[in-house]
Amino acid sequence: ALVGFGLVIYAYVQSREYLRGPVLKVEEPQNGSSSTTSLVALVGHTRNISFLTLNGRQIFTDEQGRFKESLLLQNGYNIMTLEAKDRFGHTVEKRLELVYKPGVAASSSAPF
């Protein structure tokens, strides 16, 4: 019985990454937010991944699983898709929707 219990524990420890799957969290910007600047930083972290893409383009993480990418927004409504895959083929996808509303340029009232 003790050997059987040990085998079950060993099997769980070896398969927990498979059972958990990839984890993907976006810290900023918040989904649905608006920006007055066209350049925004996409910041987040991952766990248990082997491949990460932003709109189909591979991006990279550091040793702790953090990532930071600069995004250039178009006028109006923008959709970005992040997809993370683990080594077992499991995927997780996050869709980020942002609105870019250009700010009004400050005018100078100084005399010529």
PDB file as gemmi writes it, atoms N, CA and C in Angstrom:
CRYST1    1.000    1.000    1.000  90.00  90.00  90.00 P 1                      
ATOM      1  N   ALA A   1       0.834  -1.199   0.000  1.00  0.00           N  
ATOM      2  CA  ALA A   1       0.000   0.000   0.000  1.00  0.00           C  
ATOM      3  C   ALA A   1       0.873   1.256   0.000  1.00  0.00           C  
ATOM      4  N   LEU A   2       1.955   1.196   0.772  1.00  0.00           N  
ATOM      5  CA  LEU A   2       2.837   2.364   0.860  1.00  0.00           C  
ATOM      6  C   LEU A   2       3.522   2.633  -0.478  1.00  0.00           C  
ATOM      7  N   VAL A   3       3.922   1.583  -1.181  1.00  0.00           N  
ATOM      8  CA  VAL A   3       4.556   1.723  -2.494  1.00  0.00           C  
ATOM      9  C   VAL A   3       3.545   2.299  -3.491  1.00  0.00           C  
ATOM     10  N   GLY A   4       2.312   1.829  -3.454  1.00  0.00           N  
ATOM     11  CA  GLY A   4       1.268   2.344  -4.338  1.00  0.00           C  
ATOM     12  C   GLY A   4       0.998   3.816  -4.090  1.00  0.00           C  
ATOM     13  N   PHE A   5       0.943   4.208  -2.819  1.00  0.00           N  
ATOM     14  CA  PHE A   5       0.739   5.620  -2.473  1.00  0.00           C  
ATOM     15  C   PHE A   5       1.917   6.462  -2.965  1.00  0.00           C  
ATOM     16  N   GLY A   6       3.128   5.928  -2.808  1.00  0.00           N  
ATOM     17  CA  GLY A   6       4.319   6.637  -3.292  1.00  0.00           C  
ATOM     18  C   GLY A   6       4.293   6.832  -4.797  1.00  0.00           C  
ATOM     19  N   LEU A   7       3.824   5.833  -5.528  1.00  0.00           N  
ATOM     20  CA  LEU A   7       3.717   5.949  -6.990  1.00  0.00           C  
ATOM     21  C   LEU A   7       2.689   6.999  -7.397  1.00  0.00           C  
ATOM     22  N   VAL A   8       1.591   7.070  -6.681  1.00  0.00           N  
ATOM     23  CA  VAL A   8       0.560   8.082  -6.977  1.00  0.00           C  
ATOM     24  C   VAL A   8       1.114   9.482  -6.740  1.00  0.00           C  
ATOM     25  N   ILE A   9       1.810   9.688  -5.639  1.00  0.00           N  
ATOM     26  CA  ILE A   9       2.421  10.989  -5.342  1.00  0.00           C  
ATOM     27  C   ILE A   9       3.460  11.339  -6.408  1.00  0.00           C  
ATOM     28  N   TYR A  10       4.296  10.402  -6.774  1.00  0.00           N  
ATOM     29  CA  TYR A  10       5.308  10.633  -7.805  1.00  0.00           C  
ATOM     30  C   TYR A  10       4.656  11.003  -9.139  1.00  0.00           C  
ATOM     31  N   ALA A  11       3.602  10.306  -9.519  1.00  0.00           N  
ATOM     32  CA  ALA A  11       2.899  10.595 -10.774  1.00  0.00           C  
ATOM     33  C   ALA A  11       2.291  11.993 -10.741  1.00  0.00           C  
ATOM     34  N   TYR A  12       1.740  12.395  -9.607  1.00  0.00           N  
ATOM     35  CA  TYR A  12       1.166  13.734  -9.505  1.00  0.00           C  
ATOM     36  C   TYR A  12       2.240  14.809  -9.643  1.00  0.00           C  
ATOM     37  N   VAL A  13       3.346  14.641  -8.958  1.00  0.00           N  
ATOM     38  CA  VAL A  13       4.431  15.631  -9.009  1.00  0.00           C  
ATOM     39  C   VAL A  13       4.953  15.761 -10.440  1.00  0.00           C  
ATOM     40  N   GLN A  14       5.087  14.653 -11.127  1.00  0.00           N  
ATOM     41  CA  GLN A  14       5.607  14.680 -12.492  1.00  0.00           C  
ATOM     42  C   GLN A  14       4.613  15.276 -13.488  1.00  0.00           C  
ATOM     43  N   SER A  15       3.327  15.187 -13.213  1.00  0.00           N  
ATOM     44  CA  SER A  15       2.319  15.640 -14.182  1.00  0.00           C  
ATOM     45  C   SER A  15       1.654  16.954 -13.809  1.00  0.00           C  
ATOM     46  N   ARG A  16       2.049  17.598 -12.725  1.00  0.00           N  
ATOM     47  CA  ARG A  16       1.332  18.808 -12.311  1.00  0.00           C  
ATOM     48  C   ARG A  16       1.459  19.952 -13.311  1.00  0.00           C  
ATOM     49  N   GLU A  17       2.616  20.092 -13.979  1.00  0.00           N  
ATOM     50  CA  GLU A  17       2.726  21.134 -15.005  1.00  0.00           C  
ATOM     51  C   GLU A  17       1.773  20.850 -16.152  1.00  0.00           C  
ATOM     52  N   TYR A  18       1.618  19.590 -16.510  1.00  0.00           N  
ATOM     53  CA  TYR A  18       0.677  19.212 -17.566  1.00  0.00           C  
ATOM     54  C   TYR A  18      -0.748  19.532 -17.138  1.00  0.00           C  
ATOM     55  N   LEU A  19      -1.069  19.261 -15.902  1.00  0.00           N  
ATOM     56  CA  LEU A  19      -2.424  19.497 -15.411  1.00  0.00           C  
ATOM     57  C   LEU A  19      -2.733  20.982 -15.269  1.00  0.00           C  
ATOM     58  N   ARG A  20      -1.761  21.789 -14.869  1.00  0.00           N  
ATOM     59  CA  ARG A  20      -1.955  23.224 -14.677  1.00  0.00           C  
ATOM     60  C   ARG A  20      -2.118  23.973 -15.988  1.00  0.00           C  
ATOM     61  N   GLY A  21      -1.305  23.663 -16.956  1.00  0.00           N  
ATOM     62  CA  GLY A  21      -1.347  24.364 -18.230  1.00  0.00           C  
ATOM     63  C   GLY A  21      -0.660  25.718 -18.148  1.00  0.00           C  
ATOM     64  N   PRO A  22      -0.656  26.464 -19.264  1.00  0.00           N  
ATOM     65  CA  PRO A  22       0.007  27.761 -19.285  1.00  0.00           C  
ATOM     66  C   PRO A  22      -0.808  28.819 -18.539  1.00  0.00           C  
ATOM     67  N   VAL A  23      -0.096  29.770 -17.944  1.00  0.00           N  
ATOM     68  CA  VAL A  23      -0.725  30.891 -17.240  1.00  0.00           C  
ATOM     69  C   VAL A  23      -0.246  32.172 -17.911  1.00  0.00           C  
ATOM     70  N   LEU A  24      -1.182  33.071 -18.228  1.00  0.00           N  
ATOM     71  CA  LEU A  24      -0.869  34.336 -18.900  1.00  0.00           C  
ATOM     72  C   LEU A  24      -1.665  35.447 -18.241  1.00  0.00           C  
ATOM     73  N   LYS A  25      -0.965  36.459 -17.711  1.00  0.00           N  
ATOM     74  CA  LYS A  25      -1.626  37.595 -17.056  1.00  0.00           C  
ATOM     75  C   LYS A  25      -1.090  38.888 -17.633  1.00  0.00           C  
ATOM     76  N   VAL A  26      -2.005  39.773 -18.020  1.00  0.00           N  
ATOM     77  CA  VAL A  26      -1.644  41.103 -18.512  1.00  0.00           C  
ATOM     78  C   VAL A  26      -1.859  42.080 -17.361  1.00  0.00           C  
ATOM     79  N   GLU A  27      -0.798  42.800 -16.987  1.00  0.00           N  
ATOM     80  CA  GLU A  27      -0.873  43.748 -15.882  1.00  0.00           C  
ATOM     81  C   GLU A  27      -1.268  45.139 -16.348  1.00  0.00           C  
ATOM     82  N   GLU A  28      -0.745  45.545 -17.486  1.00  0.00           N  
ATOM     83  CA  GLU A  28      -1.139  46.832 -18.056  1.00  0.00           C  
ATOM     84  C   GLU A  28      -0.952  46.816 -19.552  1.00  0.00           C  
ATOM     85  N   PRO A  29      -1.724  47.532 -20.296  1.00  0.00           N  
ATOM     86  CA  PRO A  29      -2.879  48.333 -19.888  1.00  0.00           C  
ATOM     87  C   PRO A  29      -4.093  47.443 -19.606  1.00  0.00           C  
ATOM     88  N   GLN A  30      -5.063  48.006 -18.953  1.00  0.00           N  
ATOM     89  CA  GLN A  30      -6.287  47.271 -18.640  1.00  0.00           C  
ATOM     90  C   GLN A  30      -7.116  47.092 -19.903  1.00  0.00           C  
ATOM     91  N   ASN A  31      -7.745  45.939 -20.034  1.00  0.00           N  
ATOM     92  CA  ASN A  31      -8.615  45.667 -21.172  1.00  0.00           C  
ATOM     93  C   ASN A  31      -9.758  46.686 -21.184  1.00  0.00           C  
ATOM     94  N   GLY A  32     -10.029  47.264 -22.339  1.00  0.00           N  
ATOM     95  CA  GLY A  32     -11.111  48.235 -22.490  1.00  0.00           C  
ATOM     96  C   GLY A  32     -10.725  49.661 -22.166  1.00  0.00           C  
ATOM     97  N   SER A  33      -9.471  49.890 -21.821  1.00  0.00           N  
ATOM     98  CA  SER A  33      -9.055  51.247 -21.462  1.00  0.00           C  
ATOM     99  C   SER A  33      -8.807  52.082 -22.715  1.00  0.00           C  
ATOM    100  N   SER A  34      -8.729  53.390 -22.502  1.00  0.00           N  
ATOM    101  CA  SER A  34      -8.427  54.298 -23.610  1.00  0.00           C  
ATOM    102  C   SER A  34      -7.126  55.020 -23.307  1.00  0.00           C  
ATOM    103  N   SER A  35      -6.473  55.466 -24.373  1.00  0.00           N  
ATOM    104  CA  SER A  35      -5.179  56.127 -24.251  1.00  0.00           C  
ATOM    105  C   SER A  35      -5.183  57.389 -25.103  1.00  0.00           C  
ATOM    106  N   THR A  36      -4.491  58.410 -24.621  1.00  0.00           N  
ATOM    107  CA  THR A  36      -4.345  59.639 -25.403  1.00  0.00           C  
ATOM    108  C   THR A  36      -2.992  59.681 -26.106  1.00  0.00           C  
ATOM    109  N   THR A  37      -2.160  58.663 -25.866  1.00  0.00           N  
ATOM    110  CA  THR A  37      -0.879  58.560 -26.570  1.00  0.00           C  
ATOM    111  C   THR A  37      -0.897  57.300 -27.426  1.00  0.00           C  
ATOM    112  N   SER A  38      -0.250  57.367 -28.567  1.00  0.00           N  
ATOM    113  CA  SER A  38      -0.280  56.237 -29.485  1.00  0.00           C  
ATOM    114  C   SER A  38       0.652  55.107 -29.070  1.00  0.00           C  
ATOM    115  N   LEU A  39       1.655  55.396 -28.243  1.00  0.00           N  
ATOM    116  CA  LEU A  39       2.609  54.382 -27.816  1.00  0.00           C  
ATOM    117  C   LEU A  39       2.279  53.942 -26.389  1.00  0.00           C  
ATOM    118  N   VAL A  40       1.971  52.666 -26.209  1.00  0.00           N  
ATOM    119  CA  VAL A  40       1.677  52.120 -24.884  1.00  0.00           C  
ATOM    120  C   VAL A  40       2.570  50.912 -24.635  1.00  0.00           C  
ATOM    121  N   ALA A  41       2.798  50.633 -23.367  1.00  0.00           N  
ATOM    122  CA  ALA A  41       3.608  49.475 -22.979  1.00  0.00           C  
ATOM    123  C   ALA A  41       2.678  48.356 -22.529  1.00  0.00           C  
ATOM    124  N   LEU A  42       2.858  47.185 -23.104  1.00  0.00           N  
ATOM    125  CA  LEU A  42       2.128  45.986 -22.717  1.00  0.00           C  
ATOM    126  C   LEU A  42       3.015  45.225 -21.739  1.00  0.00           C  
ATOM    127  N   VAL A  43       2.538  45.075 -20.501  1.00  0.00           N  
ATOM    128  CA  VAL A  43       3.337  44.465 -19.444  1.00  0.00           C  
ATOM    129  C   VAL A  43       2.541  43.313 -18.830  1.00  0.00           C  
ATOM    130  N   GLY A  44       3.216  42.193 -18.577  1.00  0.00           N  
ATOM    131  CA  GLY A  44       2.545  41.068 -17.955  1.00  0.00           C  
ATOM    132  C   GLY A  44       3.537  40.003 -17.547  1.00  0.00           C  
ATOM    133  N   HIS A  45       2.979  38.869 -17.121  1.00  0.00           N  
ATOM    134  CA  HIS A  45       3.844  37.747 -16.753  1.00  0.00           C  
ATOM    135  C   HIS A  45       3.167  36.429 -17.110  1.00  0.00           C  
ATOM    136  N   THR A  46       3.991  35.405 -17.208  1.00  0.00           N  
ATOM    137  CA  THR A  46       3.538  34.080 -17.626  1.00  0.00           C  
ATOM    138  C   THR A  46       4.142  33.026 -16.712  1.00  0.00           C  
ATOM    139  N   ARG A  47       3.571  31.833 -16.785  1.00  0.00           N  
ATOM    140  CA  ARG A  47       4.110  30.670 -16.101  1.00  0.00           C  
ATOM    141  C   ARG A  47       3.808  29.446 -16.948  1.00  0.00           C  
ATOM    142  N   ASN A  48       4.693  28.495 -16.933  1.00  0.00           N  
ATOM    143  CA  ASN A  48       4.519  27.215 -17.639  1.00  0.00           C  
ATOM    144  C   ASN A  48       4.316  27.395 -19.143  1.00  0.00           C  
ATOM    145  N   ILE A  49       5.056  28.287 -19.767  1.00  0.00           N  
ATOM    146  CA  ILE A  49       4.923  28.466 -21.216  1.00  0.00           C  
ATOM    147  C   ILE A  49       6.232  28.122 -21.910  1.00  0.00           C  
ATOM    148  N   SER A  50       6.116  27.800 -23.194  1.00  0.00           N  
ATOM    149  CA  SER A  50       7.309  27.606 -24.011  1.00  0.00           C  
ATOM    150  C   SER A  50       7.292  28.525 -25.227  1.00  0.00           C  
ATOM    151  N   PHE A  51       6.137  29.145 -25.517  1.00  0.00           N  
ATOM    152  CA  PHE A  51       6.015  29.992 -26.699  1.00  0.00           C  
ATOM    153  C   PHE A  51       4.954  31.051 -26.439  1.00  0.00           C  
ATOM    154  N   LEU A  52       5.253  32.324 -26.764  1.00  0.00           N  
ATOM    155  CA  LEU A  52       4.327  33.430 -26.530  1.00  0.00           C  
ATOM    156  C   LEU A  52       4.264  34.298 -27.780  1.00  0.00           C  
ATOM    157  N   THR A  53       3.057  34.613 -28.239  1.00  0.00           N  
ATOM    158  CA  THR A  53       2.903  35.471 -29.417  1.00  0.00           C  
ATOM    159  C   THR A  53       1.972  36.638 -29.109  1.00  0.00           C  
ATOM    160  N   LEU A  54       2.211  37.739 -29.798  1.00  0.00           N  
ATOM    161  CA  LEU A  54       1.357  38.924 -29.777  1.00  0.00           C  
ATOM    162  C   LEU A  54       0.954  39.192 -31.213  1.00  0.00           C  
ATOM    163  N   ASN A  55      -0.323  39.022 -31.509  1.00  0.00           N  
ATOM    164  CA  ASN A  55      -0.852  39.164 -32.871  1.00  0.00           C  
ATOM    165  C   ASN A  55      -0.074  38.297 -33.862  1.00  0.00           C  
ATOM    166  N   GLY A  56       0.275  37.085 -33.434  1.00  0.00           N  
ATOM    167  CA  GLY A  56       0.962  36.142 -34.312  1.00  0.00           C  
ATOM    168  C   GLY A  56       2.467  36.295 -34.376  1.00  0.00           C  
ATOM    169  N   ARG A  57       3.012  37.316 -33.722  1.00  0.00           N  
ATOM    170  CA  ARG A  57       4.458  37.559 -33.720  1.00  0.00           C  
ATOM    171  C   ARG A  57       5.039  37.115 -32.384  1.00  0.00           C  
ATOM    172  N   GLN A  58       6.095  36.311 -32.414  1.00  0.00           N  
ATOM    173  CA  GLN A  58       6.685  35.801 -31.186  1.00  0.00           C  
ATOM    174  C   GLN A  58       7.288  36.923 -30.357  1.00  0.00           C  
ATOM    175  N   ILE A  59       7.008  36.909 -29.059  1.00  0.00           N  
ATOM    176  CA  ILE A  59       7.660  37.816 -28.117  1.00  0.00           C  
ATOM    177  C   ILE A  59       8.312  36.964 -27.041  1.00  0.00           C  
ATOM    178  N   PHE A  60       9.194  37.559 -26.270  1.00  0.00           N  
ATOM    179  CA  PHE A  60      10.016  36.797 -25.342  1.00  0.00           C  
ATOM    180  C   PHE A  60       9.818  37.270 -23.916  1.00  0.00           C  
ATOM    181  N   THR A  61      10.072  36.354 -22.984  1.00  0.00           N  
ATOM    182  CA  THR A  61       9.982  36.660 -21.562  1.00  0.00           C  
ATOM    183  C   THR A  61      11.373  36.582 -20.947  1.00  0.00           C  
ATOM    184  N   ASP A  62      11.498  37.155 -19.745  1.00  0.00           N  
ATOM    185  CA  ASP A  62      12.757  36.997 -19.021  1.00  0.00           C  
ATOM    186  C   ASP A  62      12.712  35.695 -18.211  1.00  0.00           C  
ATOM    187  N   GLU A  63      13.705  35.479 -17.374  1.00  0.00           N  
ATOM    188  CA  GLU A  63      13.801  34.225 -16.621  1.00  0.00           C  
ATOM    189  C   GLU A  63      12.643  34.031 -15.651  1.00  0.00           C  
ATOM    190  N   GLN A  64      12.032  35.122 -15.186  1.00  0.00           N  
ATOM    191  CA  GLN A  64      10.914  35.031 -14.253  1.00  0.00           C  
ATOM    192  C   GLN A  64       9.560  34.966 -14.966  1.00  0.00           C  
ATOM    193  N   GLY A  65       9.563  34.984 -16.303  1.00  0.00           N  
ATOM    194  CA  GLY A  65       8.323  34.903 -17.065  1.00  0.00           C  
ATOM    195  C   GLY A  65       7.674  36.244 -17.345  1.00  0.00           C  
ATOM    196  N   ARG A  66       8.347  37.343 -17.057  1.00  0.00           N  
ATOM    197  CA  ARG A  66       7.794  38.681 -17.308  1.00  0.00           C  
ATOM    198  C   ARG A  66       8.067  39.094 -18.752  1.00  0.00           C  
ATOM    199  N   PHE A  67       7.152  39.886 -19.297  1.00  0.00           N  
ATOM    200  CA  PHE A  67       7.350  40.423 -20.635  1.00  0.00           C  
ATOM    201  C   PHE A  67       6.926  41.884 -20.668  1.00  0.00           C  
ATOM    202  N   LYS A  68       7.511  42.628 -21.602  1.00  0.00           N  
ATOM    203  CA  LYS A  68       7.178  44.035 -21.817  1.00  0.00           C  
ATOM    204  C   LYS A  68       7.380  44.329 -23.287  1.00  0.00           C  
ATOM    205  N   GLU A  69       6.332  44.786 -23.939  1.00  0.00           N  
ATOM    206  CA  GLU A  69       6.376  45.111 -25.363  1.00  0.00           C  
ATOM    207  C   GLU A  69       5.777  46.489 -25.573  1.00  0.00           C  
ATOM    208  N   SER A  70       6.345  47.260 -26.473  1.00  0.00           N  
ATOM    209  CA  SER A  70       5.778  48.555 -26.847  1.00  0.00           C  
ATOM    210  C   SER A  70       4.819  48.353 -28.010  1.00  0.00           C  
ATOM    211  N   LEU A  71       3.655  48.980 -27.904  1.00  0.00           N  
ATOM    212  CA  LEU A  71       2.642  48.874 -28.948  1.00  0.00           C  
ATOM    213  C   LEU A  71       2.340  50.254 -29.498  1.00  0.00           C  
ATOM    214  N   LEU A  72       2.215  50.355 -30.801  1.00  0.00           N  
ATOM    215  CA  LEU A  72       1.826  51.592 -31.462  1.00  0.00           C  
ATOM    216  C   LEU A  72       0.368  51.436 -31.873  1.00  0.00           C  
ATOM    217  N   LEU A  73      -0.495  52.222 -31.239  1.00  0.00           N  
ATOM    218  CA  LEU A  73      -1.924  52.116 -31.495  1.00  0.00           C  
ATOM    219  C   LEU A  73      -2.334  52.941 -32.706  1.00  0.00           C  
ATOM    220  N   GLN A  74      -3.347  52.472 -33.408  1.00  0.00           N  
ATOM    221  CA  GLN A  74      -3.945  53.236 -34.495  1.00  0.00           C  
ATOM    222  C   GLN A  74      -5.084  54.067 -33.913  1.00  0.00           C  
ATOM    223  N   ASN A  75      -5.486  55.088 -34.639  1.00  0.00           N  
ATOM    224  CA  ASN A  75      -6.623  55.898 -34.208  1.00  0.00           C  
ATOM    225  C   ASN A  75      -7.843  55.021 -34.001  1.00  0.00           C  
ATOM    226  N   GLY A  76      -8.540  55.196 -32.904  1.00  0.00           N  
ATOM    227  CA  GLY A  76      -9.767  54.461 -32.677  1.00  0.00           C  
ATOM    228  C   GLY A  76      -9.566  53.157 -31.938  1.00  0.00           C  
ATOM    229  N   TYR A  77     -10.307  52.144 -32.358  1.00  0.00           N  
ATOM    230  CA  TYR A  77     -10.407  50.851 -31.680  1.00  0.00           C  
ATOM    231  C   TYR A  77      -9.287  49.914 -32.118  1.00  0.00           C  
ATOM    232  N   ASN A  78      -8.580  49.320 -31.156  1.00  0.00           N  
ATOM    233  CA  ASN A  78      -7.464  48.412 -31.423  1.00  0.00           C  
ATOM    234  C   ASN A  78      -7.682  47.101 -30.664  1.00  0.00           C  
ATOM    235  N   ILE A  79      -7.403  45.983 -31.330  1.00  0.00           N  
ATOM    236  CA  ILE A  79      -7.503  44.668 -30.707  1.00  0.00           C  
ATOM    237  C   ILE A  79      -6.157  43.974 -30.810  1.00  0.00           C  
ATOM    238  N   MET A  80      -5.658  43.481 -29.673  1.00  0.00           N  
ATOM    239  CA  MET A  80      -4.422  42.711 -29.631  1.00  0.00           C  
ATOM    240  C   MET A  80      -4.741  41.330 -29.050  1.00  0.00           C  
ATOM    241  N   THR A  81      -4.081  40.305 -29.574  1.00  0.00           N  
ATOM    242  CA  THR A  81      -4.287  38.950 -29.090  1.00  0.00           C  
ATOM    243  C   THR A  81      -2.958  38.365 -28.643  1.00  0.00           C  
ATOM    244  N   LEU A  82      -2.898  37.977 -27.379  1.00  0.00           N  
ATOM    245  CA  LEU A  82      -1.744  37.284 -26.822  1.00  0.00           C  
ATOM    246  C   LEU A  82      -2.086  35.811 -26.718  1.00  0.00           C  
ATOM    247  N   GLU A  83      -1.161  34.949 -27.150  1.00  0.00           N  
ATOM    248  CA  GLU A  83      -1.376  33.510 -27.060  1.00  0.00           C  
ATOM    249  C   GLU A  83      -0.134  32.847 -26.480  1.00  0.00           C  
ATOM    250  N   ALA A  84      -0.339  32.044 -25.447  1.00  0.00           N  
ATOM    251  CA  ALA A  84       0.755  31.322 -24.805  1.00  0.00           C  
ATOM    252  C   ALA A  84       0.522  29.826 -24.964  1.00  0.00           C  
ATOM    253  N   LYS A  85       1.607  29.100 -25.270  1.00  0.00           N  
ATOM    254  CA  LYS A  85       1.543  27.646 -25.400  1.00  0.00           C  
ATOM    255  C   LYS A  85       2.552  27.028 -24.448  1.00  0.00           C  
ATOM    256  N   ASP A  86       2.171  25.883 -23.892  1.00  0.00           N  
ATOM    257  CA  ASP A  86       3.131  25.158 -23.060  1.00  0.00           C  
ATOM    258  C   ASP A  86       3.754  24.025 -23.877  1.00  0.00           C  
ATOM    259  N   ARG A  87       4.669  23.315 -23.272  1.00  0.00           N  
ATOM    260  CA  ARG A  87       5.389  22.270 -24.014  1.00  0.00           C  
ATOM    261  C   ARG A  87       4.526  21.061 -24.327  1.00  0.00           C  
ATOM    262  N   PHE A  88       3.321  20.985 -23.742  1.00  0.00           N  
ATOM    263  CA  PHE A  88       2.419  19.873 -23.997  1.00  0.00           C  
ATOM    264  C   PHE A  88       1.367  20.209 -25.048  1.00  0.00           C  
ATOM    265  N   GLY A  89       1.410  21.433 -25.604  1.00  0.00           N  
ATOM    266  CA  GLY A  89       0.469  21.832 -26.634  1.00  0.00           C  
ATOM    267  C   GLY A  89      -0.766  22.541 -26.130  1.00  0.00           C  
ATOM    268  N   HIS A  90      -0.891  22.733 -24.825  1.00  0.00           N  
ATOM    269  CA  HIS A  90      -2.031  23.486 -24.287  1.00  0.00           C  
ATOM    270  C   HIS A  90      -1.825  24.970 -24.570  1.00  0.00           C  
ATOM    271  N   THR A  91      -2.906  25.671 -24.871  1.00  0.00           N  
ATOM    272  CA  THR A  91      -2.810  27.102 -25.158  1.00  0.00           C  
ATOM    273  C   THR A  91      -3.784  27.884 -24.295  1.00  0.00           C  
ATOM    274  N   VAL A  92      -3.428  29.133 -24.064  1.00  0.00           N  
ATOM    275  CA  VAL A  92      -4.314  30.089 -23.411  1.00  0.00           C  
ATOM    276  C   VAL A  92      -4.202  31.392 -24.205  1.00  0.00           C  
ATOM    277  N   GLU A  93      -5.325  32.072 -24.368  1.00  0.00           N  
ATOM    278  CA  GLU A  93      -5.355  33.274 -25.193  1.00  0.00           C  
ATOM    279  C   GLU A  93      -6.007  34.415 -24.418  1.00  0.00           C  
ATOM    280  N   LYS A  94      -5.432  35.599 -24.524  1.00  0.00           N  
ATOM    281  CA  LYS A  94      -5.985  36.816 -23.924  1.00  0.00           C  
ATOM    282  C   LYS A  94      -6.196  37.818 -25.049  1.00  0.00           C  
ATOM    283  N   ARG A  95      -7.370  38.408 -25.065  1.00  0.00           N  
ATOM    284  CA  ARG A  95      -7.681  39.431 -26.059  1.00  0.00           C  
ATOM    285  C   ARG A  95      -7.739  40.769 -25.343  1.00  0.00           C  
ATOM    286  N   LEU A  96      -7.010  41.738 -25.860  1.00  0.00           N  
ATOM    287  CA  LEU A  96      -6.905  43.052 -25.254  1.00  0.00           C  
ATOM    288  C   LEU A  96      -7.487  44.080 -26.214  1.00  0.00           C  
ATOM    289  N   GLU A  97      -8.489  44.819 -25.761  1.00  0.00           N  
ATOM    290  CA  GLU A  97      -9.141  45.838 -26.583  1.00  0.00           C  
ATOM    291  C   GLU A  97      -8.828  47.209 -25.997  1.00  0.00           C  
ATOM    292  N   LEU A  98      -8.251  48.075 -26.824  1.00  0.00           N  
ATOM    293  CA  LEU A  98      -7.866  49.423 -26.401  1.00  0.00           C  
ATOM    294  C   LEU A  98      -8.417  50.447 -27.381  1.00  0.00           C  
ATOM    295  N   VAL A  99      -8.658  51.644 -26.870  1.00  0.00           N  
ATOM    296  CA  VAL A  99      -9.129  52.739 -27.716  1.00  0.00           C  
ATOM    297  C   VAL A  99      -8.103  53.862 -27.640  1.00  0.00           C  
ATOM    298  N   TYR A 100      -7.663  54.318 -28.810  1.00  0.00           N  
ATOM    299  CA  TYR A 100      -6.726  55.440 -28.883  1.00  0.00           C  
ATOM    300  C   TYR A 100      -7.491  56.681 -29.308  1.00  0.00           C  
ATOM    301  N   LYS A 101      -7.507  57.659 -28.404  1.00  0.00           N  
ATOM    302  CA  LYS A 101      -8.123  58.956 -28.677  1.00  0.00           C  
ATOM    303  C   LYS A 101      -7.020  60.002 -28.575  1.00  0.00           C  
ATOM    304  N   PRO A 102      -6.563  60.506 -29.730  1.00  0.00           N  
ATOM    305  CA  PRO A 102      -5.464  61.483 -29.691  1.00  0.00           C  
ATOM    306  C   PRO A 102      -5.827  62.705 -28.872  1.00  0.00           C  
ATOM    307  N   GLY A 103      -4.902  63.166 -28.052  1.00  0.00           N  
ATOM    308  CA  GLY A 103      -5.114  64.365 -27.272  1.00  0.00           C  
ATOM    309  C   GLY A 103      -5.045  65.617 -28.135  1.00  0.00           C  
ATOM    310  N   VAL A 104      -5.623  66.670 -27.658  1.00  0.00           N  
ATOM    311  CA  VAL A 104      -5.589  67.945 -28.369  1.00  0.00           C  
ATOM    312  C   VAL A 104      -4.224  68.560 -28.151  1.00  0.00           C  
ATOM    313  N   ALA A 105      -3.580  68.953 -29.239  1.00  0.00           N  
ATOM    314  CA  ALA A 105      -2.244  69.562 -29.139  1.00  0.00           C  
ATOM    315  C   ALA A 105      -2.354  70.905 -28.452  1.00  0.00           C  
ATOM    316  N   ALA A 106      -1.421  71.164 -27.561  1.00  0.00           N  
ATOM    317  CA  ALA A 106      -1.405  72.436 -26.845  1.00  0.00           C  
ATOM    318  C   ALA A 106      -0.966  73.547 -27.806  1.00  0.00           C  
ATOM    319  N   SER A 107      -1.690  74.635 -27.800  1.00  0.00           N  
ATOM    320  CA  SER A 107      -1.328  75.759 -28.671  1.00  0.00           C  
ATOM    321  C   SER A 107      -0.596  76.815 -27.866  1.00  0.00           C  
ATOM    322  N   SER A 108       0.321  77.451 -28.494  1.00  0.00           N  
ATOM    323  CA  SER A 108       1.122  78.479 -27.844  1.00  0.00           C  
ATOM    324  C   SER A 108       0.462  79.834 -28.045  1.00  0.00           C  
ATOM    325  N   SER A 109       0.337  80.593 -26.975  1.00  0.00           N  
ATOM    326  CA  SER A 109      -0.259  81.928 -27.088  1.00  0.00           C  
ATOM    327  C   SER A 109       0.805  83.018 -26.993  1.00  0.00           C  
ATOM    328  N   ALA A 110       2.046  82.656 -27.154  1.00  0.00           N  
ATOM    329  CA  ALA A 110       3.153  83.621 -27.075  1.00  0.00           C  
ATOM    330  C   ALA A 110       3.153  84.470 -28.335  1.00  0.00           C  
ATOM    331  N   PRO A 111       3.378  85.775 -28.156  1.00  0.00           N  
ATOM    332  CA  PRO A 111       3.436  86.658 -29.340  1.00  0.00           C  
ATOM    333  C   PRO A 111       4.672  86.385 -30.184  1.00  0.00           C  
ATOM    334  N   PHE A 112       4.568  86.697 -31.436  1.00  0.00           N  
ATOM    335  CA  PHE A 112       5.681  86.460 -32.356  1.00  0.00           C  
ATOM    336  C   PHE A 112       6.639  87.586 -32.310  1.00  0.00           C  
TER     337      PHE A 112                                                      
END                                                                             
